[in-house]
């Protein structure tokens, strides 16, 4: 399938890929747009875009809140599809949808797949649809060459893993622990045994590990064990605290990308980064990714950014 082919092509130049997660419409589609741009510039290899749902059973408090606030703000499936079309046109990486089956059922399975294929979506993650109940879903996924990503859990038996892998495509999403997204995960000997089981039953599909991957140490712990590290709740928390402007530096810290690899000018100015982080959230959310990158890496401050910061910049001598 396209998704697996693209993953393997990217693995020719890296030993570990990074996949990130956003909830569409939270805090807004405009902020989503800036976050995606920051992620791609920072070296992210795949992005999982969640279409919000009222009962996201696999998600923890951070993502549940994001779903609820997006729905309260009026985000629709149509808006999510249109936004995804814009992202696939703009950024040269694979994009996936993650959502729950009722969204697809209400929209219409066949129609949803036709739209997803048209706009360039390469994979789907539907946590509440077991393959035994998803015959038409799996058939449409193969018809439209959209990978139906399956999920392994530590409680999955070897037999269950094998049956999921046979039905799935693209990669296997390995939950690093029991429970929901966003909590602490320990990459210990028990985790190593679990991941070895995942590898043996995945049918050769790449392994992605998520649920509790929060920082550089977690990502490094997965190097040589999995093909993809998944960061979800942590970037949502970061945007809540510091705005979209903080995402790029965070991602570059996770990937260890050099300035040349990410096509950035050298050396982020740490004093300016501290200044941006201290700004009120409503100001940070108005700053574009391009403005932030220029402010952090160049001597000159862009005029457009200066206009947004004029109330917070103190002239020399004051």
Phi and psi in degrees as GROMACS dihedral restraints (atoms count N, CA, C in turn):
[ dihedral_restraints ]
;  ai    aj    ak    al  type     phi  dphi    fc
    3     4     5     6     1   -52.3    20    10
    4     5     6     7     1   -44.6    20    10
    6     7     8     9     1   -62.5    20    10
    7     8     9    10     1   -48.7    20    10
    9    10    11    12     1   -62.0    20    10
   10    11    12    13     1   -41.4    20    10
   12    13    14    15     1   -59.5    20    10
   13    14    15    16     1   -43.5    20    10
   15    16    17    18     1   -67.2    20    10
   16    17    18    19     1   -37.6    20    10
   18    19    20    21     1   -62.5    20    10
   19    20    21    22     1   -46.4    20    10
   21    22    23    24     1   -66.8    20    10
   22    23    24    25     1   -34.3    20    10
   24    25    26    27     1   -64.6    20    10
   25    26    27    28     1   -41.9    20    10
   27    28    29    30     1   -67.7    20    10
   28    29    30    31     1   -32.1    20    10
   30    31    32    33     1   -70.6    20    10
   31    32    33    34     1   -10.6    20    10
   33    34    35    36     1   -66.5    20    10
   34    35    36    37     1   -28.3    20    10
   36    37    38    39     1  -107.4    20    10
   37    38    39    40     1    -5.0    20    10
   39    40    41    42     1  -142.4    20    10
   40    41    42    43     1   152.5    20    10
   42    43    44    45     1   -96.1    20    10
   43    44    45    46     1    -6.4    20    10
   45    46    47    48     1  -152.6    20    10
   46    47    48    49     1   127.8    20    10
   48    49    50    51     1   -95.8    20    10
   49    50    51    52     1   162.6    20    10
   51    52    53    54     1  -122.1    20    10
   52    53    54    55     1   127.0    20    10
   54    55    56    57     1  -115.8    20    10
   55    56    57    58     1   133.7    20    10
   57    58    59    60     1  -115.5    20    10
   58    59    60    61     1   170.6    20    10
   60    61    62    63     1  -134.1    20    10
   61    62    63    64     1   132.5    20    10
   63    64    65    66     1  -128.4    20    10
   64    65    66    67     1   152.3    20    10
   66    67    68    69     1  -100.2    20    10
   67    68    69    70     1   117.0    20    10
   69    70    71    72     1   -64.4    20    10
   70    71    72    73     1   131.7    20    10
   72    73    74    75     1    89.2    20    10
   73    74    75    76     1    -1.0    20    10
   75    76    77    78     1  -121.4    20    10
   76    77    78    79     1   126.0    20    10
   78    79    80    81     1   -73.9    20    10
   79    80    81    82     1   -14.2    20    10
   81    82    83    84     1  -167.2    20    10
   82    83    84    85     1   161.9    20    10
   84    85    86    87     1   -65.2    20    10
   85    86    87    88     1   -32.0    20    10
   87    88    89    90     1   -62.9    20    10
   88    89    90    91     1   -43.5    20    10
   90    91    92    93     1   -68.7    20    10
   91    92    93    94     1   -40.3    20    10
   93    94    95    96     1   -51.7    20    10
   94    95    96    97     1   -42.9    20    10
   96    97    98    99     1   -60.7    20    10
   97    98    99   100     1   -44.2    20    10
   99   100   101   102     1   -68.5    20    10
  100   101   102   103     1   -38.5    20    10
  102   103   104   105     1   -63.7    20    10
  103   104   105   106     1   -45.2    20    10
  105   106   107   108     1   -60.6    20    10
  106   107   108   109     1   -44.4    20    10
  108   109   110   111     1   -59.5    20    10
  109   110   111   112     1   -42.5    20    10
  111   112   113   114     1   -64.7    20    10
  112   113   114   115     1   -41.0    20    10
  114   115   116   117     1   -63.6    20    10
  115   116   117   118     1   -47.1    20    10
  117   118   119   120     1   -64.5    20    10
  118   119   120   121     1   -43.4    20    10
  120   121   122   123     1   -62.9    20    10
  121   122   123   124     1   -31.3    20    10
  123   124   125   126     1   -78.5    20    10
  124   125   126   127     1   -10.9    20    10
  126   127   128   129     1   111.5    20    10
  127   128   129   130     1    13.7    20    10
  129   130   131   132     1   -65.5    20    10
  130   131   132   133     1   143.3    20    10
  132   133   134   135     1  -100.3    20    10
  133   134   135   136     1   -28.9    20    10
  135   136   137   138     1  -145.2    20    10
  136   137   138   139     1   150.2    20    10
  138   139   140   141     1  -130.9    20    10
  139   140   141   142     1   131.6    20    10
  141   142   143   144     1  -101.3    20    10
  142   143   144   145     1   115.6    20    10
  144   145   146   147     1  -103.7    20    10
  145   146   147   148     1   117.9    20    10
  147   148   149   150     1   -90.7    20    10
  148   149   150   151     1   122.7    20    10
  150   151   152   153     1   -79.9    20    10
  151   152   153   154     1   120.6    20    10
  153   154   155   156     1   -63.8    20    10
  154   155   156   157     1   145.8    20    10
  156   157   158   159     1  -139.4    20    10
  157   158   159   160     1   151.3    20    10
  159   160   161   162     1   -73.2    20    10
  160   161   162   163     1   -22.7    20    10
  162   163   164   165     1  -132.8    20    10
  163   164   165   166     1    72.4    20    10
  165   166   167   168     1   -79.0    20    10
  166   167   168   169     1    85.8    20    10
  168   169   170   171     1   -65.5    20    10
  169   170   171   172     1   -25.0    20    10
  171   172   173   174     1   -88.7    20    10
  172   173   174   175     1    -4.1    20    10
  174   175   176   177     1  -103.5    20    10
  175   176   177   178     1   152.1    20    10
  177   178   179   180     1   -90.2    20    10
  178   179   180   181     1  -174.3    20    10
  180   181   182   183     1   -56.8    20    10
  181   182   183   184     1   -38.5    20    10
  183   184   185   186     1   -64.5    20    10
  184   185   186   187     1   -47.4    20    10
  186   187   188   189     1   -77.5    20    10
  187   188   189   190     1   -32.1    20    10
  189   190   191   192     1   -59.0    20    10
  190   191   192   193     1   -47.1    20    10
  192   193   194   195     1   -59.9    20    10
  193   194   195   196     1   -43.6    20    10
  195   196   197   198     1   -61.6    20    10
  196   197   198   199     1   -42.1    20    10
  198   199   200   201     1   -60.5    20    10
  199   200   201   202     1   -47.1    20    10
  201   202   203   204     1   -63.1    20    10
  202   203   204   205     1   -43.9    20    10
  204   205   206   207     1   -70.6    20    10
  205   206   207   208     1   -34.6    20    10
  207   208   209   210     1   -64.2    20    10
  208   209   210   211     1   -44.8    20    10
  210   211   212   213     1   -65.3    20    10
  211   212   213   214     1   -39.8    20    10
  213   214   215   216     1   -62.2    20    10
  214   215   216   217     1   -34.5    20    10
  216   217   218   219     1   -76.0    20    10
  217   218   219   220     1    -7.8    20    10
  219   220   221   222     1    98.5    20    10
  220   221   222   223     1    15.6    20    10
  222   223   224   225     1   -62.4    20    10
  223   224   225   226     1   132.9    20    10
  225   226   227   228     1  -114.1    20    10
  226   227   228   229     1   162.4    20    10
  228   229   230   231     1   -61.1    20    10
  229   230   231   232     1   -39.5    20    10
  231   232   233   234     1   -60.2    20    10
  232   233   234   235     1   -43.4    20    10
  234   235   236   237     1   -63.0    20    10
  235   236   237   238     1   -39.1    20    10
  237   238   239   240     1   -64.5    20    10
  238   239   240   241     1   -42.4    20    10
  240   241   242   243     1   -63.7    20    10
  241   242   243   244     1   -43.9    20    10
  243   244   245   246     1   -64.5    20    10
  244   245   246   247     1   -40.3    20    10
  246   247   248   249     1   -64.4    20    10
  247   248   249   250     1   -43.2    20    10
  249   250   251   252     1   -61.7    20    10
  250   251   252   253     1   -39.0    20    10
  252   253   254   255     1   -60.3    20    10
  253   254   255   256     1   -40.8    20    10
  255   256   257   258     1   -64.1    20    10
  256   257   258   259     1   -41.9    20    10
  258   259   260   261     1   -66.3    20    10
  259   260   261   262     1   -42.7    20    10
  261   262   263   264     1   -68.3    20    10
  262   263   264   265     1   -28.4    20    10
  264   265   266   267     1   -73.3    20    10
  265   266   267   268     1   -31.5    20    10
  267   268   269   270     1   -89.4    20    10
  268   269   270   271     1   -35.6    20    10
  270   271   272   273     1  -121.5    20    10
  271   272   273   274     1   133.5    20    10
  273   274   275   276     1   -88.3    20    10
  274   275   276   277     1    46.6    20    10
  276   277   278   279     1  -128.9    20    10
  277   278   279   280     1   161.8    20    10
  279   280   281   282     1   -71.0    20    10
  280   281   282   283     1   138.0    20    10
  282   283   284   285     1  -116.9    20    10
  283   284   285   286     1   142.1    20    10
  285   286   287   288     1  -122.7    20    10
  286   287   288   289     1   157.5    20    10
  288   289   290   291     1  -102.5    20    10
  289   290   291   292     1   138.0    20    10
  291   292   293   294     1  -119.7    20    10
  292   293   294   295     1   131.4    20    10
  294   295   296   297     1  -163.0    20    10
  295   296   297   298     1  -167.4    20    10
  297   298   299   300     1  -116.4    20    10
  298   299   300   301     1   155.0    20    10
  300   301   302   303     1   -61.2    20    10
  301   302   303   304     1   -31.7    20    10
  303   304   305   306     1   -60.5    20    10
  304   305   306   307     1   -33.0    20    10
  306   307   308   309     1   -59.6    20    10
  307   308   309   310     1   -49.0    20    10
  309   310   311   312     1   -68.2    20    10
  310   311   312   313     1   -41.0    20    10
  312   313   314   315     1   -61.9    20    10
  313   314   315   316     1   -45.5    20    10
  315   316   317   318     1   -68.0    20    10
  316   317   318   319     1   -37.0    20    10
  318   319   320   321     1   -72.3    20    10
  319   320   321   322     1   -28.7    20    10
  321   322   323   324     1   105.7    20    10
  322   323   324   325     1   116.0    20    10
  324   325   326   327     1   -54.7    20    10
  325   326   327   328     1   -54.1    20    10
  327   328   329   330     1   -60.9    20    10
  328   329   330   331     1   -43.3    20    10
  330   331   332   333     1   -63.8    20    10
  331   332   333   334     1   -41.1    20    10
  333   334   335   336     1   -62.1    20    10
  334   335   336   337     1   -46.4    20    10
  336   337   338   339     1   -64.7    20    10
  337   338   339   340     1   -39.3    20    10
  339   340   341   342     1   -61.0    20    10
  340   341   342   343     1   -43.5    20    10
  342   343   344   345     1   -65.4    20    10
  343   344   345   346     1   -45.1    20    10
  345   346   347   348     1   -61.5    20    10
  346   347   348   349     1   -42.2    20    10
  348   349   350   351     1   -64.7    20    10
  349   350   351   352     1   -43.5    20    10
  351   352   353   354     1   -59.1    20    10
  352   353   354   355     1   -39.2    20    10
  354   355   356   357     1   -90.9    20    10
  355   356   357   358     1    -2.0    20    10
  357   358   359   360     1    95.1    20    10
  358   359   360   361     1    17.0    20    10
  360   361   362   363     1   -68.9    20    10
  361   362   363   364     1   135.7    20    10
  363   364   365   366     1  -106.4    20    10
  364   365   366   367     1   -13.3    20    10
  366   367   368   369     1  -156.7    20    10
  367   368   369   370     1   159.4    20    10
  369   370   371   372     1  -132.5    20    10
  370   371   372   373     1   138.1    20    10
  372   373   374   375     1  -120.9    20    10
  373   374   375   376     1   114.0    20    10
  375   376   377   378     1  -123.4    20    10
  376   377   378   379     1    91.6    20    10
  378   379   380   381     1   -64.8    20    10
  379   380   381   382     1   -25.3    20    10
  381   382   383   384     1  -100.1    20    10
  382   383   384   385     1    18.0    20    10
  384   385   386   387     1  -121.0    20    10
  385   386   387   388     1    96.9    20    10
  387   388   389   390     1   -69.1    20    10
  388   389   390   391     1   150.2    20    10
  390   391   392   393     1   -60.0    20    10
  391   392   393   394     1   -29.7    20    10
  393   394   395   396     1   -61.6    20    10
  394   395   396   397     1   -25.5    20    10
  396   397   398   399     1  -106.7    20    10
  397   398   399   400     1     6.7    20    10
  399   400   401   402     1  -120.5    20    10
  400   401   402   403     1    37.9    20    10
  402   403   404   405     1   -58.3    20    10
  403   404   405   406     1   -47.4    20    10
  405   406   407   408     1   -69.7    20    10
  406   407   408   409     1   -35.8    20    10
  408   409   410   411     1   -60.5    20    10
  409   410   411   412     1   -47.7    20    10
  411   412   413   414     1   -66.6    20    10
  412   413   414   415     1   -37.7    20    10
  414   415   416   417     1   -64.8    20    10
  415   416   417   418     1   -43.0    20    10
  417   418   419   420     1   -67.4    20    10
  418   419   420   421     1   -35.6    20    10
  420   421   422   423     1   -60.2    20    10
  421   422   423   424     1   -45.1    20    10
  423   424   425   426     1   -70.6    20    10
  424   425   426   427     1   -37.5    20    10
  426   427   428   429     1   -59.3    20    10
  427   428   429   430     1   -39.8    20    10
  429   430   431   432     1   -99.6    20    10
  430   431   432   433     1     5.7    20    10
  432   433   434   435     1    56.1    20    10
  433   434   435   436     1    45.0    20    10
  435   436   437   438     1  -116.2    20    10
  436   437   438   439     1   119.1    20    10
  438   439   440   441     1   -67.7    20    10
  439   440   441   442     1   125.3    20    10
  441   442   443   444     1   -87.5    20    10
  442   443   444   445     1    92.4    20    10
  444   445   446   447     1   -71.1    20    10
  445   446   447   448     1   128.6    20    10
  447   448   449   450     1  -102.4    20    10
  448   449   450   451     1   159.1    20    10
  450   451   452   453     1  -118.4    20    10
  451   452   453   454     1   126.2    20    10
  453   454   455   456     1   -97.7    20    10
  454   455   456   457     1   146.8    20    10
  456   457   458   459     1  -127.9    20    10
  457   458   459   460     1   159.4    20    10
  459   460   461   462     1   -59.2    20    10
  460   461   462   463     1   -23.5    20    10
  462   463   464   465     1   -84.7    20    10
  463   464   465   466     1    -7.9    20    10
  465   466   467   468     1   -68.1    20    10
  466   467   468   469     1   134.6    20    10
  468   469   470   471     1   -75.9    20    10
  469   470   471   472     1   164.2    20    10
  471   472   473   474     1   -59.3    20    10
  472   473   474   475     1   -39.9    20    10
  474   475   476   477     1   -64.3    20    10
  475   476   477   478     1   -40.6    20    10
  477   478   479   480     1   -66.4    20    10
  478   479   480   481     1   -43.1    20    10
  480   481   482   483     1   -57.0    20    10
  481   482   483   484     1   -45.6    20    10
  483   484   485   486     1   -62.2    20    10
  484   485   486   487     1   -40.4    20    10
  486   487   488   489     1   -69.8    20    10
  487   488   489   490     1   -37.1    20    10
  489   490   491   492     1   -64.7    20    10
  490   491   492   493     1   -44.7    20    10
  492   493   494   495     1   -62.5    20    10
  493   494   495   496     1   -37.8    20    10
  495   496   497   498     1   -64.5    20    10
  496   497   498   499     1   -31.0    20    10
  498   499   500   501     1   -86.2    20    10
  499   500   501   502     1   -21.1    20    10
  501   502   503   504     1   -92.3    20    10
  502   503   504   505     1  -175.5    20    10
  504   505   506   507     1  -162.0    20    10
  505   506   507   508     1   166.9    20    10
  507   508   509   510     1    84.3    20    10
  508   509   510   511     1   -71.4    20    10
  510   511   512   513     1  -164.5    20    10
  511   512   513   514     1   170.4    20    10
  513   514   515   516     1  -103.5    20    10
  514   515   516   517     1   128.9    20    10
  516   517   518   519     1   -90.1    20    10
  517   518   519   520     1   111.6    20    10
  519   520   521   522     1   -97.9    20    10
  520   521   522   523     1   111.7    20    10
  522   523   524   525     1   -66.0    20    10
  523   524   525   526     1   126.5    20    10
  525   526   527   528     1   -72.4    20    10
  526   527   528   529     1   -14.5    20    10
  528   529   530   531     1  -161.6    20    10
  529   530   531   532     1   172.8    20    10
  531   532   533   534     1   -69.4    20    10
  532   533   534   535     1   160.6    20    10
  534   535   536   537     1   102.0    20    10
  535   536   537   538     1  -150.6    20    10
  537   538   539   540     1  -116.1    20    10
  538   539   540   541     1   174.6    20    10
  540   541   542   543     1   -66.6    20    10
  541   542   543   544     1   154.5    20    10
  543   544   545   546     1    96.5    20    10
  544   545   546   547     1    -6.1    20    10
  546   547   548   549     1   -95.3    20    10
  547   548   549   550     1   178.9    20    10
  549   550   551   552     1   -73.6    20    10
  550   551   552   553     1   140.9    20    10
  552   553   554   555     1  -128.2    20    10
  553   554   555   556     1   139.7    20    10
  555   556   557   558     1  -113.2    20    10
  556   557   558   559     1   121.0    20    10
  558   559   560   561     1   -90.3    20    10
  559   560   561   562     1    76.0    20    10
  561   562   563   564     1  -109.6    20    10
  562   563   564   565     1  -166.7    20    10
  564   565   566   567     1   -62.7    20    10
  565   566   567   568     1   -37.3    20    10
  567   568   569   570     1   -63.2    20    10
  568   569   570   571     1   -41.0    20    10
  570   571   572   573     1   -63.3    20    10
  571   572   573   574     1   -40.7    20    10
  573   574   575   576     1   -60.7    20    10
  574   575   576   577     1   -40.7    20    10
  576   577   578   579     1   -65.7    20    10
  577   578   579   580     1   -41.0    20    10
  579   580   581   582     1   -62.4    20    10
  580   581   582   583     1   -45.2    20    10
  582   583   584   585     1   -67.0    20    10
  583   584   585   586     1   -32.0    20    10
  585   586   587   588     1   -64.6    20    10
  586   587   588   589     1   -38.8    20    10
  588   589   590   591     1   -63.6    20    10
  589   590   591   592     1   -43.6    20    10
  591   592   593   594     1   -56.1    20    10
  592   593   594   595     1   -46.2    20    10
  594   595   596   597     1   -61.9    20    10
  595   596   597   598     1   -42.2    20    10
  597   598   599   600     1   -70.6    20    10
  598   599   600   601     1   -23.5    20    10
  600   601   602   603     1  -108.5    20    10
  601   602   603   604     1     2.8    20    10
  603   604   605   606     1   -82.7    20    10
  604   605   606   607     1    -2.5    20    10
  606   607   608   609     1    63.7    20    10
  607   608   609   610     1    27.8    20    10
  609   610   611   612     1    85.8    20    10
  610   611   612   613     1    -3.3    20    10
  612   613   614   615     1   -71.6    20    10
  613   614   615   616     1   148.2    20    10
  615   616   617   618     1   -61.2    20    10
  616   617   618   619     1   152.2    20    10
  618   619   620   621     1  -105.2    20    10
  619   620   621   622     1   130.6    20    10
  621   622   623   624     1  -112.2    20    10
  622   623   624   625     1   136.8    20    10
  624   625   626   627     1  -117.9    20    10
  625   626   627   628     1   125.1    20    10
  627   628   629   630     1  -138.1    20    10
  628   629   630   631     1  -173.4    20    10
  630   631   632   633     1    77.6    20    10
  631   632   633   634     1    89.9    20    10
  633   634   635   636     1    97.8    20    10
  634   635   636   637     1     6.5    20    10
  636   637   638   639     1   -82.2    20    10
  637   638   639   640     1   115.2    20    10
  639   640   641   642     1  -122.0    20    10
  640   641   642   643     1   -25.1    20    10
  642   643   644   645     1  -152.9    20    10
  643   644   645   646     1  -175.1    20    10
  645   646   647   648     1   -59.1    20    10
  646   647   648   649     1   -40.1    20    10
  648   649   650   651     1   -62.8    20    10
  649   650   651   652     1   -40.3    20    10
  651   652   653   654     1   -64.6    20    10
  652   653   654   655     1   -43.2    20    10
  654   655   656   657     1   -62.0    20    10
  655   656   657   658     1   -45.7    20    10
  657   658   659   660     1   -63.3    20    10
  658   659   660   661     1   -33.2    20    10
  660   661   662   663     1   -64.4    20    10
  661   662   663   664     1   -22.9    20    10
  663   664   665   666     1   -91.8    20    10
  664   665   666   667     1   -10.9    20    10
  666   667   668   669     1   -64.8    20    10
  667   668   669   670     1   127.9    20    10
  669   670   671   672     1    86.1    20    10
  670   671   672   673     1    -8.4    20    10
  672   673   674   675     1  -109.8    20    10
  673   674   675   676     1   -32.4    20    10
  675   676   677   678     1  -135.6    20    10
  676   677   678   679     1   168.4    20    10
  678   679   680   681     1   -94.7    20    10
  679   680   681   682     1   -23.8    20    10
  681   682   683   684     1  -138.8    20    10
  682   683   684   685     1   130.4    20    10
  684   685   686   687     1  -100.5    20    10
  685   686   687   688     1   136.3    20    10
  687   688   689   690     1  -113.8    20    10
  688   689   690   691     1   121.4    20    10
  690   691   692   693     1  -108.5    20    10
  691   692   693   694     1   121.0    20    10
  693   694   695   696     1  -119.2    20    10
  694   695   696   697     1   -82.3    20    10
  696   697   698   699     1   -61.1    20    10
  697   698   699   700     1   -31.8    20    10
  699   700   701   702     1   -64.7    20    10
  700   701   702   703     1   -39.2    20    10
  702   703   704   705     1   -70.7    20    10
  703   704   705   706     1   -30.8    20    10
  705   706   707   708     1   -66.3    20    10
  706   707   708   709     1   -43.8    20    10
  708   709   710   711     1   -58.7    20    10
  709   710   711   712     1   -42.5    20    10
  711   712   713   714     1   -61.9    20    10
  712   713   714   715     1   -44.8    20    10
  714   715   716   717     1   -64.2    20    10
  715   716   717   718     1   -38.0    20    10
  717   718   719   720     1   -62.7    20    10
  718   719   720   721     1   -40.5    20    10
  720   721   722   723     1   -78.7    20    10
  721   722   723   724     1   -42.6    20    10
  723   724   725   726     1  -128.1    20    10
  724   725   726   727     1    -4.6    20    10
  726   727   728   729     1    85.1    20    10
  727   728   729   730     1   171.6    20    10
  729   730   731   732     1   -60.6    20    10
  730   731   732   733     1   -27.2    20    10
  732   733   734   735     1   -58.8    20    10
  733   734   735   736     1   -25.9    20    10
  735   736   737   738     1   -85.1    20    10
  736   737   738   739     1   -10.2    20    10
  738   739   740   741     1   -69.6    20    10
  739   740   741   742     1   -44.2    20    10
  741   742   743   744     1   -56.6    20    10
  742   743   744   745     1   -54.5    20    10
  744   745   746   747     1   -59.3    20    10
  745   746   747   748     1   -36.5    20    10
  747   748   749   750     1   -62.5    20    10
  748   749   750   751     1   -46.9    20    10
  750   751   752   753     1   -65.3    20    10
  751   752   753   754     1   -42.0    20    10
  753   754   755   756     1   -62.8    20    10
  754   755   756   757     1   -32.9    20    10
  756   757   758   759     1   -67.1    20    10
  757   758   759   760     1   -34.8    20    10
  759   760   761   762     1   -71.3    20    10
  760   761   762   763     1   -43.1    20    10
  762   763   764   765     1   -83.5    20    10
  763   764   765   766     1   -20.5    20    10
  765   766   767   768     1    68.7    20    10
  766   767   768   769     1    22.7    20    10
  768   769   770   771     1   -68.7    20    10
  769   770   771   772     1   142.5    20    10
  771   772   773   774     1   -81.5    20    10
  772   773   774   775     1   164.2    20    10
  774   775   776   777     1   -58.0    20    10
  775   776   777   778     1   -38.7    20    10
  777   778   779   780     1   -66.9    20    10
  778   779   780   781     1   -40.3    20    10
  780   781   782   783     1   -65.9    20    10
  781   782   783   784     1   -34.2    20    10
  783   784   785   786     1   -98.4    20    10
  784   785   786   787     1     6.4    20    10
  786   787   788   789     1    60.3    20    10
  787   788   789   790     1    35.9    20    10
  789   790   791   792     1  -102.6    20    10
  790   791   792   793     1   156.6    20    10
  792   793   794   795     1   -72.1    20    10
  793   794   795   796     1   155.9    20    10
  795   796   797   798     1   -68.0    20    10
  796   797   798   799     1   157.6    20    10
  798   799   800   801     1    49.3    20    10
  799   800   801   802     1   101.2    20    10
  801   802   803   804     1   -67.4    20    10
  802   803   804   805     1   133.7    20    10
  804   805   806   807     1   -75.5    20    10
  805   806   807   808     1   109.2    20    10
  807   808   809   810     1   -68.1    20    10
  808   809   810   811     1   -32.1    20    10
  810   811   812   813     1   -65.9    20    10
  811   812   813   814     1   -40.0    20    10
  813   814   815   816     1   -68.3    20    10
  814   815   816   817     1   -36.7    20    10
  816   817   818   819     1   -60.9    20    10
  817   818   819   820     1   -43.7    20    10
  819   820   821   822     1   -61.5    20    10
  820   821   822   823     1   -38.7    20    10
  822   823   824   825     1   -61.8    20    10
  823   824   825   826     1   -47.6    20    10
  825   826   827   828     1   -61.2    20    10
  826   827   828   829     1   -40.8    20    10
  828   829   830   831     1   -66.0    20    10
  829   830   831   832     1   -26.3    20    10
  831   832   833   834     1   -83.3    20    10
  832   833   834   835     1    -9.5    20    10
  834   835   836   837     1   -68.7    20    10
  835   836   837   838     1   151.4    20    10
  837   838   839   840     1   -59.7    20    10
  838   839   840   841     1   146.4    20    10
  840   841   842   843     1   -56.8    20    10
  841   842   843   844     1   -39.0    20    10
  843   844   845   846     1   -64.4    20    10
  844   845   846   847     1   -27.2    20    10
  846   847   848   849     1   -77.0    20    10
  847   848   849   850     1   -45.7    20    10
  849   850   851   852     1   -59.3    20    10
  850   851   852   853     1   -34.9    20    10
  852   853   854   855     1   -71.9    20    10
  853   854   855   856     1   -12.3    20    10
  855   856   857   858     1   -91.8    20    10
  856   857   858   859     1    -9.4    20    10
  858   859   860   861     1   -87.3    20    10
  859   860   861   862     1   127.7    20    10
  861   862   863   864     1   -79.0    20    10
  862   863   864   865     1   161.7    20    10
  864   865   866   867     1   -60.5    20    10
  865   866   867   868     1   -41.1    20    10
  867   868   869   870     1   -63.4    20    10
  868   869   870   871     1   -41.6    20    10
  870   871   872   873     1   -63.6    20    10
  871   872   873   874     1   -42.8    20    10
  873   874   875   876     1   -64.0    20    10
  874   875   876   877     1   -45.2    20    10
  876   877   878   879     1   -62.0    20    10
  877   878   879   880     1   -41.7    20    10
  879   880   881   882     1   -64.5    20    10
  880   881   882   883     1   -42.6    20    10
  882   883   884   885     1   -62.3    20    10
  883   884   885   886     1   -38.1    20    10
  885   886   887   888     1   -80.4    20    10
  886   887   888   889     1   -23.3    20    10
  888   889   890   891     1  -121.8    20    10
  889   890   891   892     1    -1.9    20    10
  891   892   893   894     1  -124.0    20    10
  892   893   894   895     1   157.9    20    10
  894   895   896   897     1   -72.2    20    10
  895   896   897   898     1   -41.4    20    10
  897   898   899   900     1   -78.4    20    10
  898   899   900   901     1   143.0    20    10
  900   901   902   903     1   -97.8    20    10
  901   902   903   904     1   124.7    20    10
  903   904   905   906     1   -55.8    20    10
  904   905   906   907     1   140.4    20    10
  906   907   908   909     1   -58.0    20    10
  907   908   909   910     1   -39.4    20    10
  909   910   911   912     1   -63.4    20    10
  910   911   912   913     1   -36.3    20    10
  912   913   914   915     1   -74.5    20    10
  913   914   915   916     1   -38.4    20    10
  915   916   917   918     1   -56.7    20    10
  916   917   918   919     1   -39.5    20    10
  918   919   920   921     1   -63.1    20    10
  919   920   921   922     1   -35.9    20    10
  921   922   923   924     1   -77.4    20    10
  922   923   924   925     1   -24.7    20    10
  924   925   926   927     1  -102.2    20    10
  925   926   927   928     1     0.2    20    10
  927   928   929   930     1   -57.6    20    10
  928   929   930   931     1   -29.1    20    10
  930   931   932   933     1   -80.3    20    10
  931   932   933   934     1    -8.6    20    10
  933   934   935   936     1  -116.6    20    10
  934   935   936   937     1   -13.0    20    10
  936   937   938   939     1   -87.7    20    10
  937   938   939   940     1   126.4    20    10
  939   940   941   942     1   -99.4    20    10
  940   941   942   943     1   123.3    20    10
  942   943   944   945     1   -60.5    20    10
  943   944   945   946     1   153.6    20    10
  945   946   947   948     1   -57.2    20    10
  946   947   948   949     1   139.8    20    10
  948   949   950   951     1    91.6    20    10
  949   950   951   952     1    -6.0    20    10
